Amino acid sequence: MPDEAVKALVETVYRNDSRRILATLIRLLGDFDLAEEALQEAFFVAVERWQRDGVPDNPRAWLVSTGRFKAIDGLRRRARFAASQAHLMAQLEALEEAQWSVEDVQDDRLRLIFTCCHPALAADAQVPLTLREVCDLTTEEIARAFLAAPATIAQRIVRAKAKIRDARIPYQVPSLAELPERLDSVLRVIYLVFNEGYSASVGNELTREDLTREAIRLGRLLLELLPEPEVMGLLALMLLNEARRPARTSASGELIVLDEQDRSLWDAQMIAEGCALIEHALSRGEIGPYCLQAAISAVHAEAPTAGDTDWAQIVGLYDVLLQALPSPVIELNRAAALSRRDGPLAGLTLVDGILQRGELLDYHLAHSARAEFCRQLGRVEEARAAYQRALELTQQVPERRFIERRLAELGRT
């Protein structure tokens, strides 16, 4: 294979599989930083070796083995010069005895999520750590998602890594007896992974299919472990939203809002699976936030056209969801639904109330929603100011272009 082709293949493997490989190396090496170094070394070696010897049959397994051996070699070199050789030698012995198989690589990301969500870790560090290590989001991207300073997020991640190392928190899926108490954090993390893929926080693309597909895969694994209604609800919610992905952008990458999407492009098989899952979950009688959100998505998915959407039912579901999970973001989503049932003034009144409380002031979708309601009401200057604020806050290129188009339309009014 030509050198350039090998380099391109290595880049593809890194883009698609590096986080799975890192998850396995973290479990084998017991140290986040050592695993990260081993991962980088393995990919560096791959460029040279695969050009010389050819591409291995299983590149992912080859990279895990190479990374593990590189880490062992590095520890041996350090042990020769370190004063505390006993600790390093013990670490070396554990590494050399560690067993793994190709199948482990597939499921290690779920193990890593449970590790990152261990109750021994600070609650405000669990999700940032998972998004950083499992999804490869940058500290800046995570900070934007949490409306926090990057330095604050970085400190939380560093402290959490140290806690895992020092407390020797195991890299494993908990027992069936322990699963229920750990479930909420893991469901939240998987949904955040999906959301980052469904609507990327930054970049030139609206979506990241690698993250949505991975979140759905993890949701299926979790459902096998614990077939509870909220697990079914989360998987249904992800499937129903992912089903709409092909229609959310044009061929040129422009954002298409829900009302204007070509519903023939929606994935009918995913919708059928999602609707069956949520129906089964609701029949169990335990209705939680993920089930309610999935039920809202099912109402959208089952409407043949935008005009056929049962907005009264959606508003009612949002009312119940707000009682179960009070949140300004859910209030914002309810405002959008209420505007479709009762008119844009009803939606605007709710959004203004949220902003006047000082909530969502730095959330671009709140300002976009306000701008849209003002535009529909003919309040052009208010709409222009709100769109301008939304434009200042968003880092995603398709959303920026959409807002710029709206501003241009207002300029012609």
Long-range contacts (C-beta under 8 A, 24 or more apart in sequence): 1-50, 1-51, 1-54, 1-55, 3-51, 6-47, 6-50, 6-51, 6-55, 7-47, 9-50, 9-55, 9-59, 10-43, 10-46, 10-47, 10-50, 13-43, 13-46, 13-59, 13-60, 13-63, 14-43, 15-210, 16-210, 17-59, 17-60, 17-63, 18-43, 18-136, 19-109, 19-133, 19-134, 19-135, 19-136, 20-60, 20-105, 20-106, 20-108, 20-109, 21-60, 21-63, 21-64, 21-67, 21-105, 22-133, 23-105, 23-108, 23-109, 23-111, 23-112, 23-133, 23-134, 24-64, 24-100, 24-104, 24-105, 24-108, 25-64, 25-67, 25-68, 25-71, 26-108, 26-112, 26-115, 26-133, 26-171, 27-100, 27-104, 27-108, 27-111, 27-112, 27-171, 28-64, 28-68, 28-95, 28-98, 28-100, 29-68, 29-71, 29-95, 30-91, 30-94, 30-165, 30-168, 30-171, 31-165, 32-133, 32-161, 32-164, 32-165, 33-161, 34-71, 34-74, 35-67, 35-71, 37-71, 37-74, 38-67, 38-68, 38-70, 38-71, 38-74, 39-63, 39-67, 41-66, 41-67, 41-70, 42-66, 42-67, 42-70, 45-70, 58-102, 60-102, 60-105, 61-102, 61-105, 64-100, 64-105, 68-95, 68-98, 71-95, 72-96, 107-221, 108-171, 109-134, 109-214, 109-218, 110-173, 110-218, 110-221, 110-222, 111-171, 111-172, 111-173, 112-171, 113-186, 113-189, 113-190, 113-218, 114-172, 114-173, 114-174, 114-182, 114-186, 115-164, 115-169, 115-170, 115-171, 115-172, 116-160, 116-189, 117-182, 117-185, 117-186, 117-189, 118-164, 118-169, 118-182, 119-181, 119-182, 120-163, 120-167, 120-169, 121-160, 121-163, 121-164, 121-169, 122-156, 122-159, 122-160, 122-163, 123-185, 124-156, 125-156, 125-157, 125-159, 125-160, 126-160, 126-185, 126-189, 127-185, 127-188, 127-189, 127-192, 128-153, 128-156, 128-157, 128-160, 129-156, 129-157, 129-160, 129-161, 130-189, 130-192, 130-193, 131-189, 131-192, 131-193, 131-196, 132-157, 134-189, 134-193, 135-193, 135-196, 135-211, 135-214, 137-196, 137-201, 141-196, 141-201, 141-202, 144-201, 144-202, 144-395, 145-192, 145-196, 145-201, 147-362, 147-363, 173-225, 176-225, 176-226, 179-225, 179-226, 180-226, 180-228, 183-226, 183-228, 183-230, 183-231, 186-222, 187-222, 187-230, 187-231, 187-234, 187-290, 190-215, 190-218, 190-219, 190-222, 190-234, 191-215, 191-234, 191-237, 191-238, 191-290, 193-218, 194-238, 194-241, 194-242, 198-241, 198-242, 198-245, 199-396, 200-396, 201-395, 201-396, 202-395, 202-396, 203-395, 203-396, 203-397, 204-253, 204-397, 204-398, 205-253, 205-397, 205-398, 206-248, 206-249, 206-253, 206-255, 206-396, 206-398, 206-399, 207-245, 207-248, 207-249, 209-245, 212-238, 212-242, 212-245, 213-242, 216-242, 228-286, 229-281, 229-282, 229-284, 229-286, 229-287, 229-288, 229-291, 230-281, 230-286, 230-288, 230-289, 230-290, 230-291, 232-277, 232-278, 232-280, 232-281, 232-291, 233-277, 233-278, 233-281, 233-288, 233-289, 233-290, 233-291, 233-292, 233-293, 233-294, 234-290, 234-294, 235-274, 235-277, 236-273, 236-274, 236-275, 236-277, 236-278, 236-281, 236-291, 236-294, 236-297, 236-298, 237-274, 237-278, 237-290, 237-293, 237-294, 237-297, 238-274, 239-270, 239-271, 239-273, 239-274, 239-277, 240-270, 240-271, 240-274, 240-275, 240-278, 240-294, 240-297, 240-298, 240-300, 240-301, 241-297, 242-267, 242-270, 243-267, 243-268, 243-270, 243-271, 243-274, 243-301, 244-301, 249-398, 253-398, 254-398, 254-401, 254-402, 255-398, 255-399, 255-401, 255-402, 258-300, 258-306, 259-306, 260-306, 263-304, 263-305, 266-301, 271-301, 271-302, 274-298, 274-301, 275-301, 275-302, 287-320, 287-324, 288-324, 289-321, 289-324, 289-325, 292-317, 292-320, 292-321, 292-324, 293-321, 296-321, 309-340, 311-337, 311-340, 311-341, 312-341, 315-341, 328-354, 328-357, 328-359, 328-360, 329-360, 329-363, 332-360, 332-363, 332-365, 332-366, 332-369, 335-369, 336-369, 339-373, 339-376, 344-372, 344-373, 344-376, 344-377, 345-373, 345-377, 347-373, 348-373, 348-374, 348-377, 362-393, 363-393, 364-389, 364-390, 364-391, 364-393, 364-394, 364-399, 365-390, 367-393, 368-403, 371-406, 372-406, 375-406, 375-410, 380-410, 380-413, 383-410, 384-410
